Amino acid sequence: MKMKKLITALTAIFLTLTVFSQDTYENLLIIKADGDWEKLIKKAERYTNKSSSSKEPEPYFYLSYGLYQISFQAERGEEYQGAYKDAFTAMGKMLRYDESGETESKFNEFISELKLSLLEIIQNEVDNEEYRRAFGWTMRLYKFGRDYIPALYLEGALRTRNNDSTTGRNKWEEADKLMAEAQVESWSDADKKLLMLGLYQSAKALKDMRQISQAKQMMDLGDPYFGDIKFWQENYDDIVN
């Protein structure tokens, strides 16, 4: 009889905690819809700092989203001056704690937006030959995983540009091994665009070192997936011809 009462009590507690958790994240959703980014950041931070929810992935999404949005506000507080970079740190924690992948799938649209925003920054830096600055931004891509293939190719290219060709080649070799088993066809548009940039910049670095055959081999890795894309065709011609 006592055991039955204990089980009933524990079940009630579990259900209460479950409902509380759901209500909590629904509240964050409401704040997000209101567009009050500072309130969203502070509310989400409370849950990321609580022992009961510090390893749940969803609060980190709201934290990342709020930081990303507030980074566009010119009149933001001093504590949010690094909000854009902090958004990637929060996203990295979300992905780390998301063991099932459900949260990543749920918020994949925002994840793609983050990636594309970083792609634009890196592209602008390499176009201006600001390779050290591009390298710093590229390191943020590892928040999406230490084995994130586009990041490895880009790091290889930028390490080479920054006179560290040994590490650059190691990164390329690591990326090549992962690429051999990658299902690129199923990747998101953002991942594909970052891969195109990584392969092209790697090939371009190799061509500038007069390693033409290796540069062509690098571009050939992407040709099965991007051969019909005008952007890729133009860059392929730039390397090969």
Secondary structure in CASP SS format (residue, H / E / C, confidence):
PFRMAT SS
TARGET T0000
AUTHOR 0000-0000-0000
METHOD secondary structure of the structure
MODEL  1
M C 1.00
K H 1.00
M H 1.00
K H 1.00
K H 1.00
L H 1.00
I H 1.00
T H 1.00
A H 1.00
L H 1.00
T H 1.00
A H 1.00
I H 1.00
F H 1.00
L H 1.00
T H 1.00
L H 1.00
T H 1.00
V H 1.00
F H 1.00
S H 1.00
Q H 1.00
D H 1.00
T H 1.00
Y H 1.00
E H 1.00
N H 1.00
L H 1.00
L H 1.00
I H 1.00
I H 1.00
K H 1.00
A H 1.00
D H 1.00
G C 1.00
D C 1.00
W H 1.00
E H 1.00
K H 1.00
L H 1.00
I H 1.00
K H 1.00
K H 1.00
A H 1.00
E H 1.00
R H 1.00
Y H 1.00
T H 1.00
N H 1.00
K C 1.00
S C 1.00
S C 1.00
S C 1.00
S C 1.00
K C 1.00
E C 1.00
P H 1.00
E H 1.00
P H 1.00
Y H 1.00
F H 1.00
Y H 1.00
L H 1.00
S H 1.00
Y H 1.00
G H 1.00
L H 1.00
Y H 1.00
Q H 1.00
I H 1.00
S C 1.00
F C 1.00
Q C 1.00
A C 1.00
E C 1.00
R C 1.00
G C 1.00
E H 1.00
E H 1.00
Y H 1.00
Q C 1.00
G C 1.00
A H 1.00
Y H 1.00
K H 1.00
D H 1.00
A H 1.00
F H 1.00
T H 1.00
A H 1.00
M H 1.00
G H 1.00
K H 1.00
M H 1.00
L H 1.00
R H 1.00
Y H 1.00
D C 1.00
E C 1.00
S C 1.00
G C 1.00
E H 1.00
T H 1.00
E H 1.00
S H 1.00
K H 1.00
F C 1.00
N H 1.00
E H 1.00
F H 1.00
I H 1.00
S H 1.00
E H 1.00
L H 1.00
K H 1.00
L H 1.00
S H 1.00
L H 1.00
L H 1.00
E H 1.00
I H 1.00
I H 1.00
Q H 1.00
N H 1.00
E H 1.00
V H 1.00
D H 1.00
N C 1.00
E C 1.00
E C 1.00
Y H 1.00
R H 1.00
R H 1.00
A H 1.00
F H 1.00
G H 1.00
W H 1.00
T H 1.00
M H 1.00
R H 1.00
L H 1.00
Y H 1.00
K H 1.00
F H 1.00
G C 1.00
R C 1.00
D C 1.00
Y C 1.00
I H 1.00
P H 1.00
A H 1.00
L H 1.00
Y H 1.00
L H 1.00
E H 1.00
G H 1.00
A H 1.00
L H 1.00
R H 1.00
T H 1.00
R H 1.00
N C 1.00
N C 1.00
D C 1.00
S H 1.00
T H 1.00
T H 1.00
G H 1.00
R H 1.00
N H 1.00
K H 1.00
W H 1.00
E H 1.00
E H 1.00
A H 1.00
D H 1.00
K H 1.00
L H 1.00
M H 1.00
A C 1.00
E C 1.00
A C 1.00
Q C 1.00
V H 1.00
E H 1.00
S H 1.00
W C 1.00
S C 1.00
D H 1.00
A H 1.00
D H 1.00
K H 1.00
K H 1.00
L H 1.00
L H 1.00
M H 1.00
L H 1.00
G H 1.00
L H 1.00
Y H 1.00
Q H 1.00
S H 1.00
A H 1.00
K H 1.00
A H 1.00
L H 1.00
K H 1.00
D H 1.00
M C 1.00
R C 1.00
Q C 1.00
I H 1.00
S H 1.00
Q H 1.00
A H 1.00
K H 1.00
Q H 1.00
M H 1.00
M H 1.00
D H 1.00
L H 1.00
G H 1.00
D H 1.00
P H 1.00
Y H 1.00
F H 1.00
G C 1.00
D C 1.00
I C 1.00
K H 1.00
F H 1.00
W H 1.00
Q H 1.00
E H 1.00
N H 1.00
Y H 1.00
D H 1.00
D H 1.00
I H 1.00
V H 1.00
N C 1.00
END
